[in-house]
């Protein structure tokens, strides 16, 4: 599931719903301050593979994503 959030950057953006987004649903519209404040947290979460604290942006085309092995996706893109 996706949702619009300001939790990671202070700007509205669509991301895969996770614990951080739920915990900070009332994040203020304060870019770049929020973005700067969460930079270290996002980097540490990415390094640790912690999907509940990293920004997982979905963008407009997220519905086009498919659940396939990476090799199959690369082959498809190469065609």
mmCIF file of the N, C-alpha and C atoms, coordinates in Angstrom:
data_MODEL
# 
_entry.id   MODEL 
# 
loop_
_atom_site.group_PDB 
_atom_site.id 
_atom_site.type_symbol 
_atom_site.label_atom_id 
_atom_site.label_alt_id 
_atom_site.label_comp_id 
_atom_site.label_asym_id 
_atom_site.label_entity_id 
_atom_site.label_seq_id 
_atom_site.pdbx_PDB_ins_code 
_atom_site.Cartn_x 
_atom_site.Cartn_y 
_atom_site.Cartn_z 
_atom_site.occupancy 
_atom_site.B_iso_or_equiv 
_atom_site.pdbx_formal_charge 
_atom_site.auth_seq_id 
_atom_site.auth_comp_id 
_atom_site.auth_asym_id 
_atom_site.auth_atom_id 
_atom_site.pdbx_PDB_model_num 
ATOM 1   N N  . UNK A 1 1  ? 0.838  -1.165  0.000   1.00 0.00 ? 1  UNK A N  1 
ATOM 2   C CA . UNK A 1 1  ? 0.000  0.000   0.000   1.00 0.00 ? 1  UNK A CA 1 
ATOM 3   C C  . UNK A 1 1  ? 0.894  1.241   0.000   1.00 0.00 ? 1  UNK A C  1 
ATOM 4   N N  . UNK A 1 2  ? 0.469  2.285   -0.674  1.00 0.00 ? 2  UNK A N  1 
ATOM 5   C CA . UNK A 1 2  ? 1.212  3.535   -0.706  1.00 0.00 ? 2  UNK A CA 1 
ATOM 6   C C  . UNK A 1 2  ? 0.421  4.625   0.000   1.00 0.00 ? 2  UNK A C  1 
ATOM 7   N N  . UNK A 1 3  ? 1.120  5.705   0.323   1.00 0.00 ? 3  UNK A N  1 
ATOM 8   C CA . UNK A 1 3  ? 0.470  6.863   0.941   1.00 0.00 ? 3  UNK A CA 1 
ATOM 9   C C  . UNK A 1 3  ? 1.311  8.095   0.628   1.00 0.00 ? 3  UNK A C  1 
ATOM 10  N N  . UNK A 1 4  ? 0.669  9.237   0.696   1.00 0.00 ? 4  UNK A N  1 
ATOM 11  C CA . UNK A 1 4  ? 1.366  10.510  0.561   1.00 0.00 ? 4  UNK A CA 1 
ATOM 12  C C  . UNK A 1 4  ? 1.846  10.906  1.955   1.00 0.00 ? 4  UNK A C  1 
ATOM 13  N N  . UNK A 1 5  ? 3.105  11.329  2.054   1.00 0.00 ? 5  UNK A N  1 
ATOM 14  C CA . UNK A 1 5  ? 3.685  11.679  3.346   1.00 0.00 ? 5  UNK A CA 1 
ATOM 15  C C  . UNK A 1 5  ? 4.611  12.882  3.219   1.00 0.00 ? 5  UNK A C  1 
ATOM 16  N N  . UNK A 1 6  ? 4.776  13.589  4.326   1.00 0.00 ? 6  UNK A N  1 
ATOM 17  C CA . UNK A 1 6  ? 5.806  14.626  4.444   1.00 0.00 ? 6  UNK A CA 1 
ATOM 18  C C  . UNK A 1 6  ? 6.847  14.192  5.483   1.00 0.00 ? 6  UNK A C  1 
ATOM 19  N N  . UNK A 1 7  ? 6.703  12.989  6.024   1.00 0.00 ? 7  UNK A N  1 
ATOM 20  C CA . UNK A 1 7  ? 7.507  12.515  7.148   1.00 0.00 ? 7  UNK A CA 1 
ATOM 21  C C  . UNK A 1 7  ? 9.007  12.512  6.879   1.00 0.00 ? 7  UNK A C  1 
ATOM 22  N N  . UNK A 1 8  ? 9.438  12.217  5.675   1.00 0.00 ? 8  UNK A N  1 
ATOM 23  C CA . UNK A 1 8  ? 10.860 12.086  5.387   1.00 0.00 ? 8  UNK A CA 1 
ATOM 24  C C  . UNK A 1 8  ? 11.510 13.376  4.908   1.00 0.00 ? 8  UNK A C  1 
ATOM 25  N N  . UNK A 1 9  ? 10.760 14.204  4.215   1.00 0.00 ? 9  UNK A N  1 
ATOM 26  C CA . UNK A 1 9  ? 11.386 15.378  3.598   1.00 0.00 ? 9  UNK A CA 1 
ATOM 27  C C  . UNK A 1 9  ? 10.725 16.703  3.931   1.00 0.00 ? 9  UNK A C  1 
ATOM 28  N N  . UNK A 1 10 ? 9.504  16.675  4.417   1.00 0.00 ? 10 UNK A N  1 
ATOM 29  C CA . UNK A 1 10 ? 8.779  17.916  4.628   1.00 0.00 ? 10 UNK A CA 1 
ATOM 30  C C  . UNK A 1 10 ? 7.988  18.349  3.408   1.00 0.00 ? 10 UNK A C  1 
ATOM 31  N N  . UNK A 1 11 ? 8.098  17.583  2.328   1.00 0.00 ? 11 UNK A N  1 
ATOM 32  C CA . UNK A 1 11 ? 7.311  17.809  1.104   1.00 0.00 ? 11 UNK A CA 1 
ATOM 33  C C  . UNK A 1 11 ? 6.427  16.597  0.869   1.00 0.00 ? 11 UNK A C  1 
ATOM 34  N N  . UNK A 1 12 ? 5.271  16.791  0.282   1.00 0.00 ? 12 UNK A N  1 
ATOM 35  C CA . UNK A 1 12 ? 4.424  15.631  -0.015  1.00 0.00 ? 12 UNK A CA 1 
ATOM 36  C C  . UNK A 1 12 ? 5.069  14.734  -1.073  1.00 0.00 ? 12 UNK A C  1 
ATOM 37  N N  . UNK A 1 13 ? 5.106  13.439  -0.790  1.00 0.00 ? 13 UNK A N  1 
ATOM 38  C CA . UNK A 1 13 ? 5.649  12.459  -1.731  1.00 0.00 ? 13 UNK A CA 1 
ATOM 39  C C  . UNK A 1 13 ? 4.969  11.119  -1.478  1.00 0.00 ? 13 UNK A C  1 
ATOM 40  N N  . UNK A 1 14 ? 4.815  10.330  -2.547  1.00 0.00 ? 14 UNK A N  1 
ATOM 41  C CA . UNK A 1 14 ? 4.190  9.007   -2.422  1.00 0.00 ? 14 UNK A CA 1 
ATOM 42  C C  . UNK A 1 14 ? 5.258  7.976   -2.087  1.00 0.00 ? 14 UNK A C  1 
ATOM 43  N N  . UNK A 1 15 ? 4.982  7.194   -1.058  1.00 0.00 ? 15 UNK A N  1 
ATOM 44  C CA . UNK A 1 15 ? 5.905  6.138   -0.664  1.00 0.00 ? 15 UNK A CA 1 
ATOM 45  C C  . UNK A 1 15 ? 5.167  4.883   -0.252  1.00 0.00 ? 15 UNK A C  1 
ATOM 46  N N  . UNK A 1 16 ? 5.886  3.776   -0.202  1.00 0.00 ? 16 UNK A N  1 
ATOM 47  C CA . UNK A 1 16 ? 5.317  2.546   0.333   1.00 0.00 ? 16 UNK A CA 1 
ATOM 48  C C  . UNK A 1 16 ? 5.109  2.762   1.825   1.00 0.00 ? 16 UNK A C  1 
ATOM 49  N N  . UNK A 1 17 ? 3.924  2.503   2.295   1.00 0.00 ? 17 UNK A N  1 
ATOM 50  C CA . UNK A 1 17 ? 3.559  2.765   3.684   1.00 0.00 ? 17 UNK A CA 1 
ATOM 51  C C  . UNK A 1 17 ? 4.417  1.937   4.635   1.00 0.00 ? 17 UNK A C  1 
ATOM 52  N N  . UNK A 1 18 ? 5.022  2.618   5.607   1.00 0.00 ? 18 UNK A N  1 
ATOM 53  C CA . UNK A 1 18 ? 5.818  1.920   6.610   1.00 0.00 ? 18 UNK A CA 1 
ATOM 54  C C  . UNK A 1 18 ? 5.595  2.558   7.981   1.00 0.00 ? 18 UNK A C  1 
ATOM 55  N N  . UNK A 1 19 ? 6.236  2.025   8.989   1.00 0.00 ? 19 UNK A N  1 
ATOM 56  C CA . UNK A 1 19 ? 6.042  2.471   10.372  1.00 0.00 ? 19 UNK A CA 1 
ATOM 57  C C  . UNK A 1 19 ? 6.385  3.949   10.547  1.00 0.00 ? 19 UNK A C  1 
ATOM 58  N N  . UNK A 1 20 ? 7.482  4.418   9.954   1.00 0.00 ? 20 UNK A N  1 
ATOM 59  C CA . UNK A 1 20 ? 7.889  5.817   10.101  1.00 0.00 ? 20 UNK A CA 1 
ATOM 60  C C  . UNK A 1 20 ? 6.815  6.756   9.579   1.00 0.00 ? 20 UNK A C  1 
ATOM 61  N N  . UNK A 1 21 ? 6.237  6.433   8.442   1.00 0.00 ? 21 UNK A N  1 
ATOM 62  C CA . UNK A 1 21 ? 5.168  7.260   7.876   1.00 0.00 ? 21 UNK A CA 1 
ATOM 63  C C  . UNK A 1 21 ? 3.962  7.287   8.807   1.00 0.00 ? 21 UNK A C  1 
ATOM 64  N N  . UNK A 1 22 ? 3.602  6.141   9.363   1.00 0.00 ? 22 UNK A N  1 
ATOM 65  C CA . UNK A 1 22 ? 2.465  6.082   10.282  1.00 0.00 ? 22 UNK A CA 1 
ATOM 66  C C  . UNK A 1 22 ? 2.748  6.866   11.560  1.00 0.00 ? 22 UNK A C  1 
ATOM 67  N N  . UNK A 1 23 ? 3.962  6.743   12.080  1.00 0.00 ? 23 UNK A N  1 
ATOM 68  C CA . UNK A 1 23 ? 4.320  7.424   13.326  1.00 0.00 ? 23 UNK A CA 1 
ATOM 69  C C  . UNK A 1 23 ? 4.431  8.937   13.161  1.00 0.00 ? 23 UNK A C  1 
ATOM 70  N N  . UNK A 1 24 ? 4.645  9.398   11.928  1.00 0.00 ? 24 UNK A N  1 
ATOM 71  C CA . UNK A 1 24 ? 4.843  10.834  11.689  1.00 0.00 ? 24 UNK A CA 1 
ATOM 72  C C  . UNK A 1 24 ? 3.852  11.367  10.651  1.00 0.00 ? 24 UNK A C  1 
ATOM 73  N N  . UNK A 1 25 ? 2.620  10.909  10.759  1.00 0.00 ? 25 UNK A N  1 
ATOM 74  C CA . UNK A 1 25 ? 1.577  11.323  9.819   1.00 0.00 ? 25 UNK A CA 1 
ATOM 75  C C  . UNK A 1 25 ? 1.313  12.826  9.876   1.00 0.00 ? 25 UNK A C  1 
ATOM 76  N N  . UNK A 1 26 ? 1.639  13.451  10.992  1.00 0.00 ? 26 UNK A N  1 
ATOM 77  C CA . UNK A 1 26 ? 1.395  14.884  11.154  1.00 0.00 ? 26 UNK A CA 1 
ATOM 78  C C  . UNK A 1 26 ? 2.647  15.727  10.904  1.00 0.00 ? 26 UNK A C  1 
ATOM 79  N N  . UNK A 1 27 ? 3.613  15.191  10.162  1.00 0.00 ? 27 UNK A N  1 
ATOM 80  C CA . UNK A 1 27 ? 4.859  15.920  9.878   1.00 0.00 ? 27 UNK A CA 1 
ATOM 81  C C  . UNK A 1 27 ? 4.538  17.252  9.211   1.00 0.00 ? 27 UNK A C  1 
ATOM 82  N N  . UNK A 1 28 ? 5.238  18.307  9.611   1.00 0.00 ? 28 UNK A N  1 
ATOM 83  C CA . UNK A 1 28 ? 4.959  19.630  9.040   1.00 0.00 ? 28 UNK A CA 1 
ATOM 84  C C  . UNK A 1 28 ? 5.495  19.776  7.619   1.00 0.00 ? 28 UNK A C  1 
ATOM 85  N N  . UNK A 1 29 ? 4.949  20.738  6.906   1.00 0.00 ? 29 UNK A N  1 
ATOM 86  C CA . UNK A 1 29 ? 5.449  21.085  5.576   1.00 0.00 ? 29 UNK A CA 1 
ATOM 87  C C  . UNK A 1 29 ? 6.657  21.983  5.797   1.00 0.00 ? 29 UNK A C  1 
ATOM 88  N N  . UNK A 1 30 ? 7.813  21.382  5.993   1.00 0.00 ? 30 UNK A N  1 
ATOM 89  C CA . UNK A 1 30 ? 9.016  22.135  6.353   1.00 0.00 ? 30 UNK A CA 1 
ATOM 90  C C  . UNK A 1 30 ? 10.241 21.625  5.599   1.00 0.00 ? 30 UNK A C  1 
ATOM 91  N N  . UNK A 1 31 ? 10.189 21.704  4.275   1.00 0.00 ? 31 UNK A N  1 
ATOM 92  C CA . UNK A 1 31 ? 11.349 21.343  3.461   1.00 0.00 ? 31 UNK A CA 1 
ATOM 93  C C  . UNK A 1 31 ? 12.255 22.561  3.393   1.00 0.00 ? 31 UNK A C  1 
ATOM 94  N N  . UNK A 1 32 ? 13.529 22.476  3.526   1.00 0.00 ? 32 UNK A N  1 
ATOM 95  C CA . UNK A 1 32 ? 14.382 21.292  3.626   1.00 0.00 ? 32 UNK A CA 1 
ATOM 96  C C  . UNK A 1 32 ? 14.693 20.865  5.064   1.00 0.00 ? 32 UNK A C  1 
ATOM 97  N N  . UNK A 1 33 ? 14.125 21.509  6.040   1.00 0.00 ? 33 UNK A N  1 
ATOM 98  C CA . UNK A 1 33 ? 14.457 21.208  7.436   1.00 0.00 ? 33 UNK A CA 1 
ATOM 99  C C  . UNK A 1 33 ? 14.200 19.748  7.804   1.00 0.00 ? 33 UNK A C  1 
ATOM 100 N N  . UNK A 1 34 ? 13.021 19.222  7.456   1.00 0.00 ? 34 UNK A N  1 
ATOM 101 C CA . UNK A 1 34 ? 12.699 17.822  7.769   1.00 0.00 ? 34 UNK A CA 1 
ATOM 102 C C  . UNK A 1 34 ? 13.627 16.893  6.997   1.00 0.00 ? 34 UNK A C  1 
ATOM 103 N N  . UNK A 1 35 ? 13.871 17.217  5.742   1.00 0.00 ? 35 UNK A N  1 
ATOM 104 C CA . UNK A 1 35 ? 14.781 16.401  4.926   1.00 0.00 ? 35 UNK A CA 1 
ATOM 105 C C  . UNK A 1 35 ? 16.161 16.323  5.571   1.00 0.00 ? 35 UNK A C  1 
ATOM 106 N N  . UNK A 1 36 ? 16.666 17.455  6.015   1.00 0.00 ? 36 UNK A N  1 
ATOM 107 C CA . UNK A 1 36 ? 17.981 17.477  6.667   1.00 0.00 ? 36 UNK A CA 1 
ATOM 108 C C  . UNK A 1 36 ? 17.955 16.732  7.999   1.00 0.00 ? 36 UNK A C  1 
ATOM 109 N N  . UNK A 1 37 ? 16.878 16.872  8.750   1.00 0.00 ? 37 UNK A N  1 
ATOM 110 C CA . UNK A 1 37 ? 16.772 16.224  10.063  1.00 0.00 ? 37 UNK A CA 1 
ATOM 111 C C  . UNK A 1 37 ? 16.700 14.705  9.953   1.00 0.00 ? 37 UNK A C  1 
ATOM 112 N N  . UNK A 1 38 ? 16.131 14.193  8.871   1.00 0.00 ? 38 UNK A N  1 
ATOM 113 C CA . UNK A 1 38 ? 15.969 12.737  8.729   1.00 0.00 ? 38 UNK A CA 1 
ATOM 114 C C  . UNK A 1 38 ? 17.067 12.088  7.887   1.00 0.00 ? 38 UNK A C  1 
ATOM 115 N N  . UNK A 1 39 ? 17.989 12.867  7.368   1.00 0.00 ? 39 UNK A N  1 
ATOM 116 C CA . UNK A 1 39 ? 19.031 12.331  6.463   1.00 0.00 ? 39 UNK A CA 1 
ATOM 117 C C  . UNK A 1 39 ? 19.813 11.182  7.111   1.00 0.00 ? 39 UNK A C  1 
ATOM 118 N N  . UNK A 1 40 ? 20.301 11.375  8.326   1.00 0.00 ? 40 UNK A N  1 
ATOM 119 C CA . UNK A 1 40 ? 21.081 10.334  9.003   1.00 0.00 ? 40 UNK A CA 1 
ATOM 120 C C  . UNK A 1 40 ? 20.258 9.093   9.286   1.00 0.00 ? 40 UNK A C  1 
ATOM 121 N N  . UNK A 1 41 ? 19.012 9.292   9.713   1.00 0.00 ? 41 UNK A N  1 
ATOM 122 C CA . UNK A 1 41 ? 18.112 8.167   9.977   1.00 0.00 ? 41 UNK A CA 1 
ATOM 123 C C  . UNK A 1 41 ? 17.870 7.353   8.711   1.00 0.00 ? 41 UNK A C  1 
ATOM 124 N N  . UNK A 1 42 ? 17.609 8.048   7.598   1.00 0.00 ? 42 UNK A N  1 
ATOM 125 C CA . UNK A 1 42 ? 17.354 7.354   6.332   1.00 0.00 ? 42 UNK A CA 1 
ATOM 126 C C  . UNK A 1 42 ? 18.583 6.578   5.876   1.00 0.00 ? 42 UNK A C  1 
ATOM 127 N N  . UNK A 1 43 ? 19.747 7.177   6.020   1.00 0.00 ? 43 UNK A N  1 
ATOM 128 C CA . UNK A 1 43 ? 20.989 6.501   5.612   1.00 0.00 ? 43 UNK A CA 1 
ATOM 129 C C  . UNK A 1 43 ? 21.248 5.269   6.472   1.00 0.00 ? 43 UNK A C  1 
ATOM 130 N N  . UNK A 1 44 ? 21.068 5.400   7.778   1.00 0.00 ? 44 UNK A N  1 
ATOM 131 C CA . UNK A 1 44 ? 21.280 4.260   8.680   1.00 0.00 ? 44 UNK A CA 1 
ATOM 132 C C  . UNK A 1 44 ? 20.262 3.155   8.404   1.00 0.00 ? 44 UNK A C  1 
ATOM 133 N N  . UNK A 1 45 ? 19.022 3.528   8.153   1.00 0.00 ? 45 UNK A N  1 
ATOM 134 C CA . UNK A 1 45 ? 17.980 2.539   7.859   1.00 0.00 ? 45 UNK A CA 1 
ATOM 135 C C  . UNK A 1 45 ? 18.295 1.796   6.566   1.00 0.00 ? 45 UNK A C  1 
ATOM 136 N N  . UNK A 1 46 ? 18.736 2.523   5.542   1.00 0.00 ? 46 UNK A N  1 
ATOM 137 C CA . UNK A 1 46 ? 19.082 1.879   4.268   1.00 0.00 ? 46 UNK A CA 1 
ATOM 138 C C  . UNK A 1 46 ? 20.248 0.908   4.457   1.00 0.00 ? 46 UNK A C  1 
ATOM 139 N N  . UNK A 1 47 ? 21.261 1.333   5.202   1.00 0.00 ? 47 UNK A N  1 
ATOM 140 C CA . UNK A 1 47 ? 22.427 0.483   5.441   1.00 0.00 ? 47 UNK A CA 1 
ATOM 141 C C  . UNK A 1 47 ? 22.042 -0.791  6.190   1.00 0.00 ? 47 UNK A C  1 
ATOM 142 N N  . UNK A 1 48 ? 21.081 -0.657  7.130   1.00 0.00 ? 48 UNK A N  1 
ATOM 143 C CA . UNK A 1 48 ? 20.648 -1.802  7.937   1.00 0.00 ? 48 UNK A CA 1 
ATOM 144 C C  . UNK A 1 48 ? 19.537 -2.611  7.266   1.00 0.00 ? 48 UNK A C  1 
ATOM 145 N N  . UNK A 1 49 ? 19.015 -2.132  6.132   1.00 0.00 ? 49 UNK A N  1 
ATOM 146 C CA . UNK A 1 49 ? 17.901 -2.818  5.482   1.00 0.00 ? 49 UNK A CA 1 
ATOM 147 C C  . UNK A 1 49 ? 16.613 -2.707  6.275   1.00 0.00 ? 49 UNK A C  1 
ATOM 148 N N  . UNK A 1 50 ? 16.486 -1.635  7.055   1.00 0.00 ? 50 UNK A N  1 
ATOM 149 C CA . UNK A 1 50 ? 15.321 -1.414  7.917   1.00 0.00 ? 50 UNK A CA 1 
ATOM 150 C C  . UNK A 1 50 ? 14.213 -0.716  7.134   1.00 0.00 ? 50 UNK A C  1 
ATOM 151 N N  . UNK A 1 51 ? 13.306 -1.496  6.570   1.00 0.00 ? 51 UNK A N  1 
ATOM 152 C CA . UNK A 1 51 ? 12.265 -0.927  5.715   1.00 0.00 ? 51 UNK A CA 1 
ATOM 153 C C  . UNK A 1 51 ? 11.227 -0.118  6.486   1.00 0.00 ? 51 UNK A C  1 
ATOM 154 N N  . UNK A 1 52 ? 11.203 -0.214  7.801   1.00 0.00 ? 52 UNK A N  1 
ATOM 155 C CA . UNK A 1 52 ? 10.263 0.576   8.584   1.00 0.00 ? 52 UNK A CA 1 
ATOM 156 C C  . UNK A 1 52 ? 10.746 1.992   8.843   1.00 0.00 ? 52 UNK A C  1 
ATOM 157 N N  . UNK A 1 53 ? 11.998 2.285   8.519   1.00 0.00 ? 53 UNK A N  1 
ATOM 158 C CA . UNK A 1 53 ? 12.528 3.627   8.768   1.00 0.00 ? 53 UNK A CA 1 
ATOM 159 C C  . UNK A 1 53 ? 13.176 4.263   7.541   1.00 0.00 ? 53 UNK A C  1 
ATOM 160 N N  . UNK A 1 54 ? 13.114 3.599   6.399   1.00 0.00 ? 54 UNK A N  1 
ATOM 161 C CA . UNK A 1 54 ? 13.694 4.197   5.192   1.00 0.00 ? 54 UNK A CA 1 
ATOM 162 C C  . UNK A 1 54 ? 12.599 4.728   4.282   1.00 0.00 ? 54 UNK A C  1 
ATOM 163 N N  . UNK A 1 55 ? 12.966 5.696   3.461   1.00 0.00 ? 55 UNK A N  1 
ATOM 164 C CA . UNK A 1 55 ? 12.007 6.238   2.496   1.00 0.00 ? 55 UNK A CA 1 
ATOM 165 C C  . UNK A 1 55 ? 11.965 5.299   1.296   1.00 0.00 ? 55 UNK A C  1 
ATOM 166 N N  . UNK A 1 56 ? 10.800 4.786   1.022   1.00 0.00 ? 56 UNK A N  1 
ATOM 167 C CA . UNK A 1 56 ? 10.603 3.836   -0.080  1.00 0.00 ? 56 UNK A CA 1 
ATOM 168 C C  . UNK A 1 56 ? 9.664  4.504   -1.091  1.00 0.00 ? 56 UNK A C  1 
ATOM 169 N N  . UNK A 1 57 ? 10.212 5.391   -1.899  1.00 0.00 ? 57 UNK A N  1 
ATOM 170 C CA . UNK A 1 57 ? 9.385  6.186   -2.800  1.00 0.00 ? 57 UNK A CA 1 
ATOM 171 C C  . UNK A 1 57 ? 8.731  5.326   -3.877  1.00 0.00 ? 57 UNK A C  1 
ATOM 172 N N  . UNK A 1 58 ? 7.485  5.625   -4.168  1.00 0.00 ? 58 UNK A N  1 
ATOM 173 C CA . UNK A 1 58 ? 6.718  4.827   -5.116  1.00 0.00 ? 58 UNK A CA 1 
ATOM 174 C C  . UNK A 1 58 ? 6.517  5.537   -6.450  1.00 0.00 ? 58 UNK A C  1 
ATOM 175 N N  . UNK A 1 59 ? 6.426  6.834   -6.490  1.00 0.00 ? 59 UNK A N  1 
ATOM 176 C CA . UNK A 1 59 ? 6.239  7.560   -7.740  1.00 0.00 ? 59 UNK A CA 1 
ATOM 177 C C  . UNK A 1 59 ? 4.901  7.265   -8.400  1.00 0.00 ? 59 UNK A C  1 
ATOM 178 N N  . UNK A 1 60 ? 4.706  7.804   -9.579  1.00 0.00 ? 60 UNK A N  1 
ATOM 179 C CA . UNK A 1 60 ? 3.432  7.667   -10.273 1.00 0.00 ? 60 UNK A CA 1 
ATOM 180 C C  . UNK A 1 60 ? 3.243  6.307   -10.922 1.00 0.00 ? 60 UNK A C  1 
ATOM 181 N N  . UNK A 1 61 ? 4.327  5.649   -11.318 1.00 0.00 ? 61 UNK A N  1 
ATOM 182 C CA . UNK A 1 61 ? 4.216  4.396   -12.054 1.00 0.00 ? 61 UNK A CA 1 
ATOM 183 C C  . UNK A 1 61 ? 4.310  3.153   -11.197 1.00 0.00 ? 61 UNK A C  1 
ATOM 184 N N  . UNK A 1 62 ? 4.136  3.284   -9.886  1.00 0.00 ? 62 UNK A N  1 
ATOM 185 C CA . UNK A 1 62 ? 4.320  2.128   -9.007  1.00 0.00 ? 62 UNK A CA 1 
ATOM 186 C C  . UNK A 1 62 ? 3.381  0.980   -9.348  1.00 0.00 ? 62 UNK A C  1 
ATOM 187 N N  . UNK A 1 63 ? 2.241  1.269   -9.928  1.00 0.00 ? 63 UNK A N  1 
ATOM 188 C CA . UNK A 1 63 ? 1.296  0.196   -10.276 1.00 0.00 ? 63 UNK A CA 1 
ATOM 189 C C  . UNK A 1 63 ? 1.803  -0.671  -11.430 1.00 0.00 ? 63 UNK A C  1 
ATOM 190 N N  . UNK A 1 64 ? 2.797  -0.177  -12.151 1.00 0.00 ? 64 UNK A N  1 
ATOM 191 C CA . UNK A 1 64 ? 3.371  -0.937  -13.269 1.00 0.00 ? 64 UNK A CA 1 
ATOM 192 C C  . UNK A 1 64 ? 4.420  -1.940  -12.809 1.00 0.00 ? 64 UNK A C  1 
ATOM 193 N N  . UNK A 1 65 ? 4.798  -1.880  -11.547 1.00 0.00 ? 65 UNK A N  1 
ATOM 194 C CA . UNK A 1 65 ? 5.827  -2.793  -11.039 1.00 0.00 ? 65 UNK A CA 1 
ATOM 195 C C  . UNK A 1 65 ? 5.335  -4.230  -11.087 1.00 0.00 ? 65 UNK A C  1 
ATOM 196 N N  . UNK A 1 66 ? 6.270  -5.138  -11.350 1.00 0.00 ? 66 UNK A N  1 
ATOM 197 C CA . UNK A 1 66 ? 5.944  -6.557  -11.375 1.00 0.00 ? 66 UNK A CA 1 
ATOM 198 C C  . UNK A 1 66 ? 6.857  -7.307  -10.417 1.00 0.00 ? 66 UNK A C  1 
ATOM 199 N N  . UNK A 1 67 ? 6.393  -8.416  -9.942  1.00 0.00 ? 67 UNK A N  1 
ATOM 200 C CA . UNK A 1 67 ? 7.171  -9.251  -9.025  1.00 0.00 ? 67 UNK A CA 1 
ATOM 201 C C  . UNK A 1 67 ? 7.865  -10.329 -9.846  1.00 0.00 ? 67 UNK A C  1 
ATOM 202 N N  . UNK A 1 68 ? 9.099  -10.019 -10.286 1.00 0.00 ? 68 UNK A N  1 
ATOM 203 C CA . UNK A 1 68 ? 9.865  -10.937 -11.130 1.00 0.00 ? 68 UNK A CA 1 
ATOM 204 C C  . UNK A 1 68 ? 11.307 -10.968 -10.647 1.00 0.00 ? 68 UNK A C  1 
ATOM 205 N N  . UNK A 1 69 ? 12.033 -12.006 -10.983 1.00 0.00 ? 69 UNK A N  1 
ATOM 206 C CA . UNK A 1 69 ? 13.459 -12.046 -10.659 1.00 0.00 ? 69 UNK A CA 1 
ATOM 207 C C  . UNK A 1 69 ? 14.204 -10.922 -11.390 1.00 0.00 ? 69 UNK A C  1 
ATOM 208 N N  . UNK A 1 70 ? 15.244 -10.394 -10.763 1.00 0.00 ? 70 UNK A N  1 
ATOM 209 C CA . UNK A 1 70 ? 16.000 -9.276  -11.334 1.00 0.00 ? 70 UNK A CA 1 
ATOM 210 C C  . UNK A 1 70 ? 16.531 -9.607  -12.726 1.00 0.00 ? 70 UNK A C  1 
ATOM 211 N N  . UNK A 1 71 ? 17.011 -10.817 -12.929 1.00 0.00 ? 71 UNK A N  1 
ATOM 212 C CA . UNK A 1 71 ? 17.559 -11.208 -14.237 1.00 0.00 ? 71 UNK A CA 1 
ATOM 213 C C  . UNK A 1 71 ? 16.489 -11.100 -15.326 1.00 0.00 ? 71 UNK A C  1 
ATOM 214 N N  . UNK A 1 72 ? 15.285 -11.463 -14.992 1.00 0.00 ? 72 UNK A N  1 
ATOM 215 C CA . UNK A 1 72 ? 14.181 -11.392 -15.951 1.00 0.00 ? 72 UNK A CA 1 
ATOM 216 C C  . UNK A 1 72 ? 13.855 -9.930  -16.294 1.00 0.00 ? 72 UNK A C  1 
ATOM 217 N N  . UNK A 1 73 ? 13.885 -9.063  -15.302 1.00 0.00 ? 73 UNK A N  1 
ATOM 218 C CA . UNK A 1 73 ? 13.619 -7.642  -15.531 1.00 0.00 ? 73 UNK A CA 1 
ATOM 219 C C  . UNK A 1 73 ? 14.712 -7.037  -16.412 1.00 0.00 ? 73 UNK A C  1 
ATOM 220 N N  . UNK A 1 74 ? 15.965 -7.363  -16.139 1.00 0.00 ? 74 UNK A N  1 
ATOM 221 C CA . UNK A 1 74 ? 17.084 -6.854  -16.945 1.00 0.00 ? 74 UNK A CA 1 
ATOM 222 C C  . UNK A 1 74 ? 16.958 -7.329  -18.385 1.00 0.00 ? 74 UNK A C  1 
ATOM 223 N N  . UNK A 1 75 ? 16.629 -8.588  -18.559 1.00 0.00 ? 75 UNK A N  1 
ATOM 224 C CA . UNK A 1 75 ? 16.449 -9.130  -19.918 1.00 0.00 ? 75 UNK A CA 1 
ATOM 225 C C  . UNK A 1 75 ? 15.321 -8.394  -20.643 1.00 0.00 ? 75 UNK A C  1 
ATOM 226 N N  . UNK A 1 76 ? 14.246 -8.143  -19.945 1.00 0.00 ? 76 UNK A N  1 
ATOM 227 C CA . UNK A 1 76 ? 13.096 -7.452  -20.510 1.00 0.00 ? 76 UNK A CA 1 
ATOM 228 C C  . UNK A 1 76 ? 13.488 -6.026  -20.918 1.00 0.00 ? 76 UNK A C  1 
ATOM 229 N N  . UNK A 1 77 ? 14.251 -5.332  -20.071 1.00 0.00 ? 77 UNK A N  1 
ATOM 230 C CA . UNK A 1 77 ? 14.678 -3.970  -20.372 1.00 0.00 ? 77 UNK A CA 1 
ATOM 231 C C  . UNK A 1 77 ? 15.671 -3.927  -21.532 1.00 0.00 ? 77 UNK A C  1 
ATOM 232 N N  . UNK A 1 78 ? 16.478 -4.947  -21.663 1.00 0.00 ? 78 UNK A N  1 
ATOM 233 C CA . UNK A 1 78 ? 17.495 -4.989  -22.713 1.00 0.00 ? 78 UNK A CA 1 
ATOM 234 C C  . UNK A 1 78 ? 16.878 -5.189  -24.100 1.00 0.00 ? 78 UNK A C  1 
ATOM 235 N N  . UNK A 1 79 ? 15.701 -5.769  -24.153 1.00 0.00 ? 79 UNK A N  1 
ATOM 236 C CA . UNK A 1 79 ? 15.044 -5.999  -25.455 1.00 0.00 ? 79 UNK A CA 1 
ATOM 237 C C  . UNK A 1 79 ? 14.637 -4.738  -26.119 1.00 0.00 ? 79 UNK A C  1 
# 
